[in-house]
Amino acid sequence: MGALARNLRAIQKRVNPPGTPHAARRKILAVVKANAYGHGAVPVARALARAGTDWFGVTCSAEGMELRRGGIRDRILLLTGFWPGEEKHLIQHRLTPAVTRCEQLRMLERAAARARRGPVAFHLKIDSGMNRLGIAPSDVPCVARTLADCPHLKLEGIFTHFASSEVFTDEKTDQQQQVFMRALEHLRSLGVEAPLIHLANSGGIATRPATWANMVRPGLILYGYHQSYDPLDRNAVAAAALPLQPVLSLRTRVISLRDVPVGQGVGYNGRWVASRPSRVAVIAAGYADGLPRALTNRGRLIIRGQFVPMVGTVSMDLTAADVTEIPEVRIGDVATIYGDDGEASLPISEVARLVGTVTSDLCCAIGQRVPRFYLP
Ligand SMILES: *Cc1c(COP(=O)(O)O)cnc(C)c1O
């Protein structure tokens, strides 16, 4: 977990440059939803708690409960809110809901009044232009009116989420920020304020200091990657501002070696046919472990410090590679799917680009049956 703690420290330093007075210190809400982007929610949250995270962010109450059962006592924000009927449960386990519709205030108020545990904190999500989730700026008066009737609730945070913060050239982020600031101003004029204001996800933290407010919500950058959908591919700019280290490597072993004669196919539907006498290594990993099936006949692995091409269909449990060029390969050799081996490096972000998706997608796809080992 050394890399994870270092990434968190780099983020803390980025948003709180040396000399920041303690009182002005920006808080970090570490996003550990989706099993901490596939890395393992509880071990990751424990390491981040030790390294000084202020808050955790998950999607839903099931994810919040997993952290509570794992002994995490820090504050947890449910970024996507809650289902009707979950209110009592949230209050019991100190899970802080995001409120994304005006009528949820009344549901929460009823449960808060019944629980008699003092004011129940929540964060209000404002839809500033992503058009998915959150109250519309035009609903501000409804929120203010309803809240005035909710003595058992405490508005602790107001936030929004960006559609394209990682795209340097997109003005949408500035527009969203303006819409959000106007909504905040409108709320304030109606007497509604909150101590925590947060907007920035990874892209905002890396490249847009104007979005930092007093809390930030890093996800992908915690795990060591910058988002990379910028048409100008200015990732180097982000990387210089915020140096990161990938947290995960995905490795398996060679479990079978085959000499395949010319003209013979390998794997389902024989999608690869040997055009020379070939040696094929079969590794114990497939799409159930998270290898995208789209890597069929396109991907690479690292074995004995060298790149080898995947051959044939990536199947559920097994994947083959052409190791004809490396006669020393033996059964039991380590095969690196994502990560470094010797001089060779195969970042998950590069594989994501190859198959036309984002790094987070491939991180989340790493299968449940893959054992996770945590190094200090
Ligand atoms: C997932 C999520 C984040 C983290 O996003 P990254 O782009 O991975 O940093 C932040 N805020 C909200 C509301 C999210 O849902």
The ligand as a MOL file (V3000), in Angstrom:
LIG
                    3D

  0  0  0     0  0            999 V3000
M  V30 BEGIN CTAB
M  V30 COUNTS 15 15 0 0 0
M  V30 BEGIN ATOM
M  V30 1 C -16.6890 8.4300 -8.8600 0
M  V30 2 C -16.8410 9.7960 -8.3590 0
M  V30 3 C -15.7110 10.5870 -8.0850 0
M  V30 4 C -14.3060 10.1390 -8.3990 0
M  V30 5 O -14.1050 10.2280 -9.7820 0
M  V30 6 P -12.6630 10.1360 -10.4590 0
M  V30 7 O -12.8580 10.7440 -11.7700 0
M  V30 8 O -12.2930 8.6990 -10.4800 0
M  V30 9 O -11.7510 10.9280 -9.5770 0
M  V30 10 C -15.9120 11.8290 -7.5320 0
M  V30 11 N -17.1560 12.2950 -7.2780 0
M  V30 12 C -18.2520 11.5760 -7.5380 0
M  V30 13 C -19.6030 12.1500 -7.2430 0
M  V30 14 C -18.1470 10.3130 -8.0860 0
M  V30 15 O -19.2480 9.6050 -8.3620 0
M  V30 END ATOM
M  V30 BEGIN BOND
M  V30 1 1 1 2
M  V30 2 1 2 3
M  V30 3 2 2 14
M  V30 4 1 3 4
M  V30 5 2 3 10
M  V30 6 1 4 5
M  V30 7 1 5 6
M  V30 8 2 6 7
M  V30 9 1 6 8
M  V30 10 1 6 9
M  V30 11 1 10 11
M  V30 12 2 11 12
M  V30 13 1 12 13
M  V30 14 1 12 14
M  V30 15 1 14 15
M  V30 END BOND
M  V30 END CTAB
M  END
